[in-house]
C-alpha cells in the first residue's frame, strides 16, 4: 500500500469511528487508535487554575506535514500534570488528528458556524458536527477572523453568538480578544478588550463561562516577533480579570483561564507563565514544531 493510501485509510478511520460492524448505522464518533500520552509533575491544587496551552495551526499543513507533526508531538515526552493541552487544526486535518494524535492532547477546530442546526449553510461547520466527530475545543474570535480575508471580518456581536452556540453544543471555547498596535500606542487597550467582551457577557450565563477561556492576543505581537513583556501582559490580564469580576461575577473571574496569545514560544514561556494572571498560551508558529513542548514545559 502506498503512503497516500495509508494516509487516506487513517483519515477514513477517523471519519468512520463509531460505525457498528456489519451495519451502516452510525453512532456518535469516538477517536480510535490514539496512542496514550503520559504525565509528569504535580497536578494543580484544588481551587487553582490549570494551565491551558492551545496550539493554533492556522491555515498550515499538507497531509504529509500534518502526519510528521503528529509524530513529533506523540514522541515529545510527558505533559506536566498541571497543564491541559489542545491543538486547533485546519478542518481538513481534523479526522487524521483525531485518529492518530496522543490522547492527552485535545483536538479543536479554528472556527464554527453561528448556525445552531445543520442545514442550508454552505461552507459552514455546525458546532454539533464538531462534537459529533469528537472535537472538544474551538477557537473563536481570532484577530485574523475579526479582520477578515479580503472580505468583511467578524464583529464582536457575531463572535459572541458563535461562542454561545458552541458552548450550547457542548464545545469548550478559546475566546480571543486583543488590541492593534495603534490602539496600544493610544493607551486604549482595555477599552478595546472590553468592547470585544461586552456582547459575550450579555449572552453567556455564569455556567457557560466554565467552558470558556479568554485568549488575550495583542495583535501587534502576532507573527511579528514582538512580544509584550511579562509585566505588560500581566497588567492586561489582570485588567481583563477585573473587568470579568465587575461585569460577570467575582467567581467567574477567579476561575476563568486567561491565555496569552502574542508570539509565546519556548524561549519566553516560563517568564510569561510565571505571572499571576497568565494561565496559559495560545500558540501560533511554535505549535507547528517541537518547540511547542518547550512552551508546555514552561509551566513546570
Secondary structure, DSSP 4 states (H G I P E B T S, - for coil): --HHHHHHHHHHHHHHTTBPTTS--B------SPPP--EES-PPPTTSPPEEEEEE--S---HHHHHHHHHHHHTS-PEETTEEEEEE--GGGHHHHHHHS-TTEEEEES---S-SS-SS-TT---HHHHHHHT--EEEE--HHHHH-SSS----HHHHHHHHHHHHHHT-EEEEEE---HHHHHHT-HHHHHHHHHHHHHHH--TTGGGGEEEEE--GGGSSSS----HHHHHHHHHHHHHHHHHHT-HHHHHH--EEE-SS--HHHHHHHHTSTT--EEEESGGGGSTHHHHHHGGG-
